[in-house]
Amino acid sequence: MSLRTRIALIAAVAVATAILVVSVGLYLATERTLYGNLDASLLELVGSEPAPGDTPPGPGARAGPYGGAGGFVQAVTAAGDVLRPAGLPAGELLPVSAEARAVAAGEFARVFETVTIGEVPVRILTVPLQPGVAVQVALPLTEVEAVLDELRDQLLLAGLLGVLLAGALGTVVARRAVRPVNELTHLAEEVARTQDLSRRIAGDRDDEIGRLASAFDQMLGELEQARSAQEQLVADASHELRTPLTSLRTNIEVLSEFERLDPDDREALVRDVVLQLDEFASLVSALTELARGDRPTLQLAPIRLDEVVARVVARDRRSDARVQLEAEPATVLGDEIRIDRAVAELLENARKYAPNADVEVTVTADGRVTVRDHGPGIAAEDRPRVTGRFYRASAARGAPGSGLGLAIVAQILRAHGGDLEVFEAPGGGAGITLRFPPADG
């Protein structure tokens, strides 16, 4: 069942339910009113009855005030005997129920009953006349039933027309409401078929459908940006991998003449191959890290930032790097492994471009890590671009590395909701500050 059909059906069912409730209520109210009016007429009739203690009419007595009522009248004893006015045939006697005899016996003040005599429905009122005797007055319900039957037919017809009208209007409304959803569906199917992520839904609706369209456009934009970044990464990676692969191939081809090489040349060539393999492995690892995207899976937990940085610095000190650490206790919300990787990339970057200079690392209580070197620094025009993939500043083109370190750091910071700042350190050199969100929000 389509969404449009469901909406139309729900509208029809809702209207049908409302009409049913209103119709039943109206019918019952009308029935109660008509029966109430008839009961009031019966009470008016018995209001002119003889006073208690008068002689009840015998079989030959006249009907008195009851005979001109246009209905039926009779007296009944507690034993169930019927006393009818003269001139009325016995076949028109009103039925005597146990309740009517109880009224004659004085057990009830009055009783209303609805019975059928022949094919005519009648309303009977039984009230005490004198001790041991009650009087019964009846009026036909023919007019009341006719009014109720006509009302029931009119309500059924009105209900049927109302449901049909609600279904028609519901179909029109559903068609208009579902139209934007159909457009979204067609666009999604077209995007899936053509792989064209540049398509957008133009619209100025400010309702839920408009929000859905805006969210869909935003999703397409994010997907288009992600695919563009992926394609750019693949293109850059293929370009960057070509050089080390070519160099490795050349060296391996030379090693095929291993026995003809001088021992010193052979040793140097093997060292060169091992170094190139290490650089190649590092490049592949960096590419794998970047392939995670800006939203890699993080294992977030409160961690001691100063302790993580201290472990990274300790590893670098084992490589005789001159690194000075000044850390304040700091707790941040983050992924310990990824933060370790970011700080390690910063230290490696600092030692790479300033190999003979000191490196200073500072951790502050507000979740900031600053790595400052005393090397040549980063030119002002290069600072906004140093976090780009494979980007190398003009002064660092001859240095080893792939130009992916700071790109990895920036990606890790974005995933944590933090930020990165590159600045010129006082007295020369480059400084980079990482800010992580605190654990308390």
Secondary structure, 3 states (H helix, E strand, C coil): CCHHHHHHHHHHHHHHHHHHHHHHHHHHHHHHHHHHHHHHHHHHHHCCCCCCCCCCCCCCCCCHHHCCCCCEEEEEECCCCEECCCCCCHHHCCCCCHHHHHHHCCCCCCEEEEEEECCEEEEEEEEEEECCEEEEEEEECHHHHHHHHHHHHHHHHHHHHHHHHHHHHHHHHHHHHHHHHHHHHHHHHHHHHHCCCCCCCCCCCCCHHHHHHHHHHHHHHHHHHHHHHHHHHHHHHHHHHHHHHHHHHHHHHHHCCHHHCCHHHHHHHHHHHHHHHHHHHHHHHHHHHHHCCCCCCCCCEEEEHHHHHHHHHHHHHCCCCCEEEEECCCEEEECHHHHHHHHHHHHHHHHHHCCCCCEEEEEECCCEEEEEECCCCCCCCCHHHCCCCCCCCHHHCCCCCCCCHHHHHHHHHHHHCCEEEEEECCCCCEEEEEECCECCC
